Amino acid sequence: MTDYLRYFLILLSSKAALISMGFVVITALAWLKYGAGSLSWGGRLRRSGAVNVGLVIFNGATLGLVLYATTVLLHLMQAVPHVPEGFWLGVPWIIQAFAALFILDFTNYWLHRWAHANAWFWPLHAVHHSDTDLHFLSSQRAHILEWVVTMPLVAGAAFLCGLSVEGVAFLILIRELHQFYVHSRLDWSHGRLRHVIADPRFHRWHHVDLPEAHNKNFSLFFPFIDMAFGTYYVPGPAKGLATGFEDNPGDRLVPLLLYPFRSWAKLASAPRRKRSSMQAMD
């Protein structure tokens, strides 16, 4: 357990370095693709970026909740039959890397799909979808309570599959860097590889606020998972299409943090309102 805590704390301390690296790489790619004009951020993007950085700071300060939940779950899973770590010894590193990424992505696919389908979990995940113009920092827009649920489950899946602590930490680093890329303002397609490795166009369609795009493209890395389960949707370029959702709290830090609690209060009171209206009709 202490190993997991140590590696998660290393990940926390490296967050600033990852954001800086993401900024440099995405800025360079945007300049090469679209020219100097792409480097100009208007007022809306600056407000969005500021809120996302605020969430990074808040989530980093409260990451102890995630660490505690992960520690408790992994402790409970010690008695569960699982693949021993030694299973991966001698397996070529390229196969190990693909297997580890696939385990992460397959687990995340179903968690992500559930987050969109479950009325009680959606308010947590909705915070991530509240950005109305995606940019690389949109990857950091998340509610800490969503991490409390999802990160222990992902770590648990990795544990059951025999992945080492170092492997889990490495996966999270790769995930962070790739999420910077797919949330960027680059409307790129990977061409013939677009079904193999997720590109920004694939993920932007996941955020587009159009009925035909809802509940599509749940994978992190491998779009072929969505293809296998009928949730792949990339009809063409997505640049300029609106993102977000109805009842969006927008680029305001405190309303974003409170949004799940307000939504849960409405859900909890809905049955009472329904009963009251039926009694009134009687």
C-alpha positions, 0 to 999 in steps of 0.5 A: 500500500505504501508503494501506491501512496508513494507513486501517487504522490510522485504523480501529484508533484509532477503535475506542474511539469506535465502541464508545462510540457503539454503547453509547450508541445501543443503550442508548437503543434498549433503554431506549425499547423495553423500559424501564429494566429492560433496562439492568440487566446481570447477572453473566454479561453483565458477564463476557461484556462484560469478555472481549469488551473484553479481545479488543478490546484483544488484537486491537488490539495484534496488528492488525499481523498483519492489516495485514501479510497485507492488504499482502502480498495486495494487493501480489500482486494488483497484476498481476491484471486488475481494475476501475480505480478510475475506473470509479466516477467519475460513478456516483451515490453511492447506487448506489456505496454499494449496490454497495460494500455488496453486494460486501462482503456477497457476499464475506463471505457465502461466507467466512462459509459456508465458516467454518461448513463447514470443519472447520479454519477453524471453530475460529477462527470458533467464538470469535465464536459462544462468547457464550451471551447476545448483546449489542452487544459480542458483535460484538467477540468474534473471534479475531485469526487469523480476521481475518488470513484474512478481512480481506485477502480482503475487501480483495482483493475490493474491490480487484478491483471497483475500490473505493478505499481510502477506500471500503474504510475506510468500508465497515468503519466501516459494518460495525462500527456495523451489527454492534453493532446486529444483535448487540444484545439487541433482538429487532427485526424490520424488518417488510416490510424484513426481507428487505432489511436485516438486523435483530437477530432475523435475526442472533440466529437465526444464533447460536441453538444449535438444529439447525434454525438451524445454518448459516443467515443468513450475510449481514451486511447483505442477507438476500436473499442468504441467500434466494437460496442457501437459507440464510434462517431466521427462524421467529419471535422468537429472544429467550431462545433459547440461543446458543453451541455444544458444547465452548464455552470460555465467558467466559474470555479465555485459553481462547478464544484457545487454543481453535483450537489445541486444536481443531486438535491434536484434528483432527491427531491424529484420523487417528492415533487412527483408524489405532491403533483399526483396528490394535487390531481387527486 
